[in-house]
Amino acid sequence: MSTLSIDRARSALVVIDLQKGIALDPDLRPHSSEKVIANSARLVGAFRELRLPVFLVRIELSKDMALNPESDLPPLDPLDSPPGFAEFVPEMTPTSSDIVITKRQWAAFHGTELEPQLRRRGVTTIVLCGVATNFGVEGTARIAYELGYQQVFAEDAMTASSEEEHRASLNILRRMGRVRSTEEVVQALK
């Protein structure tokens, strides 16, 4: 692996689904929700300190807007978000400089303001973190890849329902960008 270099003038942080209805699951693996939230908060702090764009993404669902595919397994998401489901965890409380994106499906681009907001700010590289590695993060990363963004994934600021799912997604993410630790990302921003 090469040393990580990040063009600060053209980079943004995109935090996926660190909200009460998802990120507080005690069964997340291989990293606990506490670790992912703490590492993500560290990234948010580093980006805010440098006055770089921070995008806080959350999913909010309702029956009339839910995707309803015919599938072999039931959907993971509730058809209606229960009260408090879409509220960010306290460590991710938005500031006036953050951009909040509300999505209706796993990935953060379709039907949201994410793409135009990134382009308006001249962003060409996104640092991704959040929950779950194999759904919201990977789904967003696949679209970002197709849109031509450079990507960095903070491995210890992401997690999934199992270590196997997390590791399988990392194998895919390594083909779309650079997988590094939170520490390596913070150091590359200096």
C-alpha positions as CSV (number, residue, x, y, z in Angstrom):
1,M,0.0,0.0,0.0
2,S,1.2,3.4,-0.9
3,T,1.3,6.3,1.5
4,L,-2.0,8.1,1.5
5,S,-2.1,11.6,0.0
6,I,-5.3,13.7,0.0
7,D,-5.8,16.9,-2.0
8,R,-7.5,18.9,0.8
9,A,-8.7,21.6,-1.6
10,R,-10.8,19.1,-3.5
11,S,-11.9,16.6,-0.8
12,A,-15.0,16.1,1.4
13,L,-16.1,13.6,4.1
14,V,-19.3,11.6,3.5
15,V,-20.6,10.0,6.7
16,I,-23.2,7.3,6.0
17,D,-26.2,6.5,8.4
18,L,-24.6,7.3,11.8
19,Q,-28.1,7.7,13.1
20,K,-29.9,6.3,16.1
21,G,-32.0,3.7,14.2
22,I,-28.9,2.1,12.6
23,A,-25.6,3.0,14.2
24,L,-26.5,2.0,17.8
25,D,-26.9,-1.7,17.0
26,P,-25.0,-3.6,19.6
27,D,-24.3,-6.5,17.2
28,L,-22.2,-4.7,14.6
29,R,-19.0,-6.4,13.6
30,P,-16.0,-6.4,13.3
31,H,-16.0,-2.9,14.8
32,S,-18.4,-1.9,17.6
33,S,-20.8,1.0,17.1
34,E,-18.9,2.9,19.8
35,K,-15.6,2.5,17.9
36,V,-17.1,3.5,14.5
37,I,-18.8,6.5,16.0
38,A,-15.7,7.6,17.8
39,N,-13.5,7.2,14.7
40,S,-16.1,8.9,12.5
41,A,-16.3,11.8,15.0
42,R,-12.5,12.1,14.7
43,L,-12.7,12.4,11.0
44,V,-15.6,14.9,11.2
45,G,-13.5,17.0,13.6
46,A,-10.4,16.9,11.3
47,F,-12.5,18.0,8.3
48,R,-14.3,20.7,10.2
49,E,-11.0,22.0,11.6
50,L,-9.7,22.4,8.1
51,R,-13.0,23.9,6.9
52,L,-13.5,21.1,4.5
53,P,-17.0,19.9,3.5
54,V,-18.7,17.4,5.8
55,F,-21.8,15.6,4.4
56,L,-23.9,13.8,7.0
57,V,-26.1,11.3,5.3
58,R,-29.1,9.6,6.9
59,I,-31.9,7.4,5.6
60,E,-35.5,8.2,6.3
61,L,-38.2,5.8,5.1
62,S,-41.9,5.8,4.7
63,K,-44.3,3.3,3.1
64,D,-45.2,5.6,0.3
65,M,-41.5,6.1,-0.7
66,A,-40.0,2.7,0.2
67,L,-38.5,0.5,-2.4
68,N,-40.4,-2.7,-2.6
69,P,-38.6,-5.2,-4.8
70,E,-39.7,-8.8,-5.1
71,S,-36.8,-10.5,-3.3
72,D,-35.9,-13.8,-1.7
73,L,-35.2,-12.1,1.7
74,P,-37.3,-9.5,3.5
75,P,-36.1,-5.9,3.4
76,L,-33.7,-4.8,6.0
77,D,-35.2,-1.4,6.5
78,P,-38.5,-0.7,8.2
79,L,-41.2,0.5,5.8
80,D,-41.8,3.5,8.1
81,S,-39.0,5.0,10.2
82,P,-40.1,4.9,13.8
83,P,-39.7,8.1,15.9
84,G,-36.1,9.0,16.4
85,F,-34.8,6.5,13.7
86,A,-33.3,9.2,11.5
87,E,-31.8,11.4,14.2
88,F,-28.1,11.5,14.1
89,V,-26.2,10.1,17.0
90,P,-25.1,12.9,19.4
91,E,-21.5,12.8,18.1
92,M,-22.7,13.5,14.6
93,T,-24.9,16.5,15.5
94,P,-24.7,18.8,12.4
95,T,-23.1,22.2,12.6
96,S,-24.1,25.1,10.4
97,S,-21.3,24.3,8.0
98,D,-22.3,20.6,7.5
99,I,-24.5,19.5,4.6
100,V,-27.2,17.1,5.7
101,I,-28.4,14.6,3.0
102,T,-31.6,12.6,3.5
103,K,-31.8,9.5,1.3
104,R,-34.6,7.0,0.8
105,Q,-32.5,3.9,-0.2
106,W,-29.1,2.4,0.7
107,A,-26.9,4.6,-1.6
108,A,-26.6,8.3,-1.0
109,F,-26.6,9.6,-4.6
110,H,-29.9,8.8,-6.3
111,G,-32.7,11.3,-5.5
112,T,-30.6,13.5,-3.3
113,E,-28.6,16.7,-3.4
114,L,-25.3,14.9,-2.8
115,E,-23.9,15.0,-6.4
116,P,-24.7,18.6,-7.1
117,Q,-23.4,19.7,-3.7
118,L,-20.1,17.9,-4.2
119,R,-19.7,19.3,-7.7
120,R,-20.5,22.9,-6.6
121,R,-17.7,22.6,-4.1
122,G,-15.2,21.3,-6.7
123,V,-14.9,18.0,-4.8
124,T,-13.1,15.2,-6.7
125,T,-12.2,13.0,-3.7
126,I,-14.5,11.7,-1.0
127,V,-13.6,10.0,2.2
128,L,-16.3,7.6,3.2
129,C,-17.2,6.1,6.6
130,G,-20.4,4.9,8.4
131,V,-22.7,2.0,8.6
132,A,-23.1,-0.5,7.1
133,T,-20.0,-1.3,5.1
134,N,-21.9,-3.6,2.8
135,F,-25.0,-1.5,2.3
136,G,-24.9,2.2,2.6
137,V,-21.1,2.7,2.3
138,E,-20.6,0.2,-0.5
139,G,-23.7,1.3,-2.4
140,T,-22.6,4.9,-2.2
141,A,-19.1,4.0,-3.2
142,R,-20.2,2.1,-6.3
143,I,-22.0,5.1,-7.6
144,A,-19.2,7.5,-6.7
145,Y,-16.8,5.2,-8.6
146,E,-19.1,5.3,-11.7
147,L,-19.3,9.1,-11.4
148,G,-15.5,9.3,-11.4
149,Y,-14.7,10.3,-7.8
150,Q,-11.5,9.3,-6.1
151,Q,-12.3,7.6,-2.9
152,V,-10.7,6.8,0.5
153,F,-12.4,4.4,2.9
154,A,-11.8,4.7,6.7
155,E,-11.9,0.9,7.5
156,D,-12.1,1.3,11.3
157,A,-14.9,3.9,10.9
158,M,-17.1,1.4,9.1
159,T,-18.8,-1.8,10.2
160,A,-21.5,-4.3,9.2
161,S,-23.7,-7.0,10.7
162,S,-20.8,-9.5,10.5
163,E,-17.1,-9.5,10.0
164,E,-17.5,-11.6,6.9
165,E,-19.8,-9.0,5.3
166,H,-17.4,-6.2,6.3
167,R,-14.4,-8.0,4.8
168,A,-16.2,-9.0,1.6
169,S,-17.1,-5.3,1.0
170,L,-13.5,-4.2,1.7
171,N,-12.4,-6.5,-1.1
172,I,-14.7,-4.6,-3.4
173,L,-13.9,-1.2,-2.0
174,R,-10.2,-1.8,-2.6
175,R,-10.9,-1.9,-6.3
176,M,-12.7,1.5,-6.2
177,G,-10.3,3.4,-3.9
178,R,-7.9,3.3,-1.0
179,V,-8.8,1.6,2.3
180,R,-6.9,3.1,5.2
181,S,-7.3,3.6,9.0
182,T,-8.8,6.7,10.5
183,E,-5.3,7.6,11.8
184,E,-3.9,7.4,8.2
185,V,-6.7,9.6,6.9
186,V,-6.2,12.2,9.7
187,Q,-2.4,12.2,9.1
188,A,-2.9,12.6,5.3
189,L,-5.0,15.7,6.0
190,K,-2.2,17.5,7.8
